[in-house]
Amino acid sequence: MVKLNGKLAKYKELISYFLIACSGVMVQLIVSSITQNFFGFSFQLSIAIGYIIAFIIGFFLTKVFAFNQRHSKNSFREGIKFLLVSLISGIITVKGAYYCLYVLREYTIFEKEQLIFGKSVDVAALISHFFGMGMSFVVNFISHKHFTFRTTGLYQNFKLFLKGN
């Protein structure tokens, strides 16, 4: 693992999380492109499928590399909390992308498709997808840092609630 020194050391978690998020972006873009172009899924459904696959990969990478919890014995608890944060973040990603695309199309900021490197690309959809992912990145980092990979007492209180104590 890379050792950060000086001013960068205090941003280690953020930098690590950003790099992991970049891998999630790549997974989302690849999966959503494949599901849209080859299987004919809708814009929103393809983003949701990409998000789910990136979620599974992201949990393990985030746990081990971003927040250094590889030896934690709370993986199940962290997984549940990661799922809760990710559900909210998934809605932010999908709806943020959807409404951004609506605005870009409503005001015809971009033509539907443009040629980039000889390939037809829906630039408005691509920008919208990045917008949704950017919004969820902020929510995810703050939530995972202060909720998912910390002992908050929520899990214990929930267990007591279920037992009826």
N, C-alpha and C positions, 0 to 999 in steps of 0.2 A: 504494500500500500504506500502511496506517496505521502511523504511527511511535509506538511506546510509549516513555514517559519514566518516570523515577523507579523506584519499586518494581516496577511492572508490567513494565519492560523485561527483568528477569531471568527472567520467566515467559513471554516472548514465544513460545518454541517450544511450551510447554504450552498456552497460550491458542490459538495458531494450530491446533495439533493437535486441541484440543477442538472448535473450530468446524468443522474438516474432519470430525471424527468425528460431529458433529451432522448434517452433510449425509449421511454414510453411514448414520446412524440413519434418517433420512427415507427414503432409498432402500430400505433393508432393510424398513422397515415397509410402504411402499407396495407393493413387489414381493411380500413375503410375504403381504400381505392379498389382493392380486390373485390370486396363485397358489393360495391356499387357497380363497377365496370364489368365484372364477370358474372355476377349473380343477380344484378338488377335491383338490389336493395335500395330503399329510399335513403336520402341524405342523412336524416336523423337516425335511422336504424343502423346504418353502416358506421356512424360515429359511435353509437352505443356499443356495438359489437367490438369495435377496436378498443374502446375504453375498458371493457370487461377483460379482454385478453391482456392489455397493458397493466390492468389492476393486479392480476395474478403474479405477473413477473415483477411488478413494482413493489409489492409487499416484501418479497424476499430481498430484493436489492436494497430497499430503503432500510429494512431492519438491520441488515448486515453492514452496509457501507455508510449510509448517511447518518444514522443515529447510534451506530456501534452497539447494537443490542444482540449480537450473535450468540452470546452466552446467557441471555435472559431465559428464565424458565417460565415466562409468561406468554409464550407464542400464541396460545389459543386466545387469551384475553386481548393481546395486541392485534390479533387477526380480526376479532369482533369489532374492536374500536377502529381499526383500519377500514373495515367494511362500512361502518357507519359514516366515517368521514368521506370515504370514496363514493357512497351513494349520493350524498349531498353534492359532492364535487362533480359526480357524473351528470347530475341534473344541471349544474352550472355550466359544464362543458357543452352538453347537447343544446340546452336552451340558449346559452350565450352565443353559440355558433349559429343557431337557427335565427335568432333576432338580428344578429349582425348581418347575416345573409339577406334577411328581409330588407334591412335598411339599405344595404349596398345595391340590391336589385330595384327597390322602390325609387331610389334617386338615380338610377342607372349610372352609378359611379364606375362600374366596369361592365364591359360587354360580357355576354354569357360565357363565351369561350375565346381564348386568345392562343395564338401559336407561340409556343416557347420551345426552342430547340427542335422545331419541326413537329411537335406534338401539341394537340389541342388540349388546353388546360382551362378549367373553370377557375379563374383567378379569384373571383368573389367568394366562391365556396372554400378555396384554399385559405384565403385571408380570414374568413369567418371561422374556419376550423381552428386556426392558430389563435384567434381572439378568444374563443371558448376555452381552449387549453390554457392560455395565459391567465384568464380569470381563475380557473381552477388551481393553477400552480400556486398562486398566492394563498388561497384558502387551504390547500393541502399542506403546504409547508408549515404554516402557523398552527394548524390543527394537529398535525402529526408531531410536531415539536413539543407542543404544550398539552396534548391530550393522549394521543395514541401510544407513544413510547414513554409515558410517565405513569406512575402509580397515582391515580386520582381518587380512589375509593369508590368510584362509580360501579365497578364490577362487583365488589363485595356487597355494596348496598343493594344492587339488583338481585344478587343471590339471596340475601336476607328477605327481600320483598317477595320473591318467588316461594320461599319457604313459609312465608306468612308470619315471620317474627317481627 
